[in-house]
């Protein structure tokens, strides 16, 4: 068995303890005071001197055995989601104690895995220098940007970067990868429809934002069907605020949603098409429309050479049986993209399904197999050794 996997498995119960404590006290967003304090304390107990910036997370530098090697940046995200936990009695022992917050995306596991790597490196240092990164605000706050900007330990000209993400519905211990695009571009849009409104009995005298919104949703679906013939993409309306009573046609309404694309060209085509669809819907319903795009995250793009080296190393270990090449990129978005814009590296999915559970990440009943903690820690350890 690979020595790093041995180390990681020896720390399994230690990581489970930390994962459960972190899971029970989730925090959302960029400012994560309790989570930050917890991570800092564990790192200090391991013998490190963390660098801490409120709203920009925690880093810890670990000197390698060979200081001339290219450093490795290992990243875990820290933030939870604004979701009420609904995992049931089986998981009640460590369920979220904070209403309206839950580690439904597995970031508690990510932190526990990287803390496990930190503990293992304290006993046997990495081959080259390593920087551990615990980053807030991954979900919607672009937390990678302030983290990369504010930490002195991340001001590296040359480095490699590695991260993983647990996947609630894929087989436990499976390691799914791509060369090139791993996750797509993600953006958000908002459309405001405005009309004179009026009495519900006189629809012919009123511009109706609800009708405009309905037309837009159907047009967006048709646009996606057309554009996805050449490359997979997504446009989803996720929020609608229109009207507040049964006998008044509202004077205004709002839609919000997300788009996911795999290339800059398709992203531009989809954005332009949605803007045109909003304008047409407004014209056909005697309303006015304003279309606003909120730029999201760039694509997560894995370096092919880095992935090849990773595969060479993992294939020679017990973890090689779990390797699976993805047939197409994920439409999930991730701000680890900013790390990979700065340095070559990769992100992989680590399957963590519990048999009988079908909920995907972000659901209130999403659960994750804790046995993958050792696999994740071993991946970090091997990445820090340069694969």
SVG drawing of the C-alpha trace seen along z (x, -y; Angstrom):
<svg xmlns="http://www.w3.org/2000/svg" viewBox="-63 -52 80 54">
<polyline fill="none" stroke="black" stroke-width="0.4" points="0.0,0.0 1.2,-3.5 2.8,-5.1 0.6,-8.2 -2.6,-6.1 -1.4,-4.2 -0.9,-7.6 -4.3,-8.8 -6.1,-5.6 -4.5,-5.8 -6.1,-9.3 -9.6,-8.2 -11.3,-8.4 -9.4,-11.7 -10.8,-13.2 -14.3,-11.9 -14.3,-13.7 -13.3,-17.0 -15.7,-16.6 -18.6,-16.1 -17.7,-19.0 -17.4,-21.3 -20.7,-19.9 -22.6,-20.7 -21.6,-24.4 -21.8,-25.6 -21.3,-29.2 -22.3,-30.8 -20.4,-33.3 -17.1,-35.0 -17.1,-35.8 -16.7,-32.5 -15.4,-33.4 -16.1,-30.1 -15.0,-27.9 -11.8,-29.9 -11.0,-29.7 -11.6,-26.0 -9.3,-25.4 -6.6,-27.7 -6.7,-25.8 -6.2,-22.4 -3.4,-23.7 -1.7,-25.2 -2.0,-21.9 -0.3,-20.3 2.6,-22.7 1.9,-25.3 1.7,-29.0 -1.3,-29.9 -1.8,-33.1 -5.3,-34.4 -7.3,-37.2 -11.0,-37.8 -13.0,-37.2 -10.1,-35.6 -9.5,-32.4 -6.5,-30.6 -3.2,-29.4 -0.4,-27.4 3.1,-26.9 4.8,-23.5 8.5,-23.3 9.3,-20.4 12.2,-18.0 13.5,-19.5 13.1,-23.2 14.1,-23.5 11.0,-21.7 8.1,-23.7 5.6,-24.4 2.2,-22.8 -1.0,-24.7 -3.7,-22.5 -7.1,-24.0 -10.3,-23.2 -13.4,-25.4 -15.0,-26.3 -18.4,-27.8 -21.8,-26.1 -25.1,-26.8 -28.3,-28.6 -30.2,-25.3 -32.1,-23.6 -30.7,-20.2 -33.1,-17.3 -30.9,-14.3 -33.0,-12.5 -32.5,-10.5 -29.5,-8.4 -27.4,-11.6 -28.9,-13.5 -25.8,-13.0 -23.9,-15.6 -26.6,-17.4 -26.4,-21.2 -27.1,-23.1 -27.7,-26.3 -31.0,-26.9 -30.8,-27.9 -27.2,-26.7 -25.9,-23.3 -22.8,-21.8 -24.9,-20.4 -22.0,-20.5 -19.4,-18.6 -17.1,-21.4 -16.9,-20.0 -15.3,-16.9 -13.0,-19.0 -11.7,-20.7 -11.3,-17.5 -9.3,-15.9 -6.9,-18.8 -6.6,-18.9 -5.7,-15.2 -3.1,-16.0 -1.7,-18.7 -1.5,-16.2 0.3,-13.6 2.7,-16.2 3.7,-17.1 5.0,-13.5 6.5,-13.2 7.0,-16.5 6.0,-16.7 8.6,-16.3 8.5,-20.0 7.0,-23.1 3.2,-23.0 0.7,-25.7 -2.5,-24.6 -5.5,-26.9 -8.8,-27.0 -11.0,-29.3 -14.3,-30.9 -17.1,-32.1 -16.8,-29.5 -20.5,-29.1 -21.5,-32.6 -19.0,-35.1 -16.0,-34.4 -13.9,-33.8 -10.9,-32.6 -10.2,-36.2 -9.5,-37.8 -7.8,-34.6 -5.3,-34.7 -4.8,-38.4 -4.3,-38.8 -2.2,-35.8 1.5,-36.4 2.1,-32.7 0.2,-32.6 2.3,-35.2 4.1,-32.4 5.4,-32.9 5.6,-29.1 3.5,-26.4 1.0,-23.7 -2.5,-23.6 -4.8,-20.7 -8.3,-20.4 -11.0,-17.8 -14.8,-17.9 -17.0,-15.2 -19.9,-14.0 -22.9,-12.8 -24.3,-10.5 -21.1,-8.9 -19.6,-5.6 -17.5,-6.1 -13.8,-6.3 -14.2,-6.9 -11.9,-9.6 -13.4,-11.3 -11.2,-13.6 -10.9,-15.3 -8.1,-16.8 -9.0,-20.4 -12.3,-21.8 -13.5,-20.1 -16.3,-22.5 -18.0,-25.1 -18.5,-28.9 -21.3,-30.0 -23.1,-33.3 -26.4,-34.7 -29.0,-36.9 -31.9,-39.1 -34.8,-40.3 -37.2,-43.0 -40.4,-43.4 -42.5,-46.6 -45.9,-47.4 -48.9,-49.6 -50.6,-46.7 -54.3,-46.9 -57.6,-45.2 -57.6,-41.5 -60.9,-41.7 -59.2,-44.0 -56.1,-42.1 -56.3,-43.7 -55.7,-47.1 -52.6,-46.1 -49.1,-45.0 -48.6,-41.8 -45.2,-41.0 -46.4,-37.5 -47.2,-36.7 -43.8,-38.3 -42.0,-36.1 -43.8,-33.0 -42.9,-33.8 -39.3,-34.3 -39.0,-30.9 -40.3,-29.1 -38.0,-31.1 -35.0,-30.4 -35.8,-26.6 -36.0,-26.7 -32.7,-28.7 -31.0,-26.1 -32.2,-23.3 -30.9,-25.0 -27.5,-25.9 -26.9,-22.7 -26.9,-20.8 -23.3,-21.7 -22.2,-21.9 -23.9,-21.2 -25.1,-24.3 -27.7,-25.2 -30.0,-28.2 -32.4,-27.8 -34.9,-30.3 -34.7,-29.7 -36.6,-32.6 -39.8,-34.5 -41.4,-37.5 -44.6,-38.6 -48.0,-39.7 -49.4,-39.6 -53.2,-39.2 -55.8,-37.5 -57.5,-40.5 -54.7,-42.8 -52.4,-42.4 -49.0,-43.5 -47.1,-46.4 -43.8,-44.8 -42.1,-41.4 -38.7,-39.9 -37.0,-36.7 -33.6,-35.5 -31.6,-32.5 -28.3,-30.9 -26.4,-29.9 -23.7,-27.3 -21.5,-27.0 -18.3,-25.2 -16.7,-27.7 -16.5,-31.5 -18.2,-31.4 -21.2,-29.5 -21.4,-31.7 -21.6,-34.8 -24.2,-33.2 -26.4,-32.2 -26.2,-35.6 -27.1,-37.4 -29.9,-35.0 -31.4,-35.4 -31.2,-39.2 -33.0,-39.1 -35.6,-36.7 -36.3,-39.1 -36.7,-42.0 -39.1,-40.0 -41.2,-38.9 -41.6,-42.5 -42.5,-43.7 -45.1,-41.0 -46.8,-41.8 -46.7,-45.6 -44.1,-45.7 -40.6,-46.9 -37.7,-44.7 -34.2,-45.2 -31.7,-42.4 -28.8,-42.3 -25.9,-39.8 -24.0,-39.1 -20.7,-37.7 -20.0,-34.5 -17.1,-32.1 -14.8,-31.1 -14.4,-27.5 -12.2,-25.2 -9.6,-24.0 -7.3,-21.2 -3.8,-21.0 -3.4,-18.0 0.3,-17.3 -0.6,-17.6 -3.5,-15.2 -1.2,-12.7 1.3,-12.8 -1.5,-12.3 -2.8,-9.3 0.7,-7.7 1.1,-7.9 -2.4,-6.9 -2.6,-4.0 0.3,-2.4 -1.6,-2.6 -4.7,-1.1 -6.5,-4.3 -6.1,-3.5 -9.1,-1.2 -11.3,-4.2 -10.1,-6.3 -12.8,-7.3 -12.5,-9.7 -15.6,-11.9 -17.3,-11.8 -18.1,-15.5 -17.3,-18.4 -19.5,-19.1 -22.0,-22.0 -21.3,-22.7 -19.2,-25.9 -16.3,-26.4 -14.0,-29.3 -11.0,-27.0 -11.0,-28.2 -9.0,-31.3 -6.3,-29.1 -6.0,-27.2 -5.8,-30.5 -2.7,-31.3 -1.0,-27.9 -1.3,-24.6 -3.0,-21.8 -6.3,-20.0 -9.5,-19.4 -11.1,-16.0 -14.4,-14.6 -14.3,-12.1 -17.4,-10.0 -19.0,-9.8 -22.4,-8.1 -24.1,-6.3 -26.1,-3.4 -29.8,-4.1 -29.4,-7.9 -30.0,-9.7 -29.8,-13.4 -27.1,-15.5 -25.0,-18.2 -26.9,-21.3 -30.0,-19.3 -31.2,-19.5 -31.0,-15.7 -27.6,-15.3 -25.3,-12.9 -21.7,-11.8 -19.8,-8.6 -17.2,-9.5 -15.0,-6.5 -13.8,-8.7 -12.0,-11.0 -8.9,-8.9 -9.0,-8.7 -9.2,-12.5 -6.5,-13.1 -4.2,-10.6 -4.9,-12.5 -3.8,-15.7 -0.7,-14.1 0.3,-12.6 -0.4,-15.9 1.9,-17.7 4.6,-15.2 4.2,-16.1 2.3,-13.0"/>
</svg>
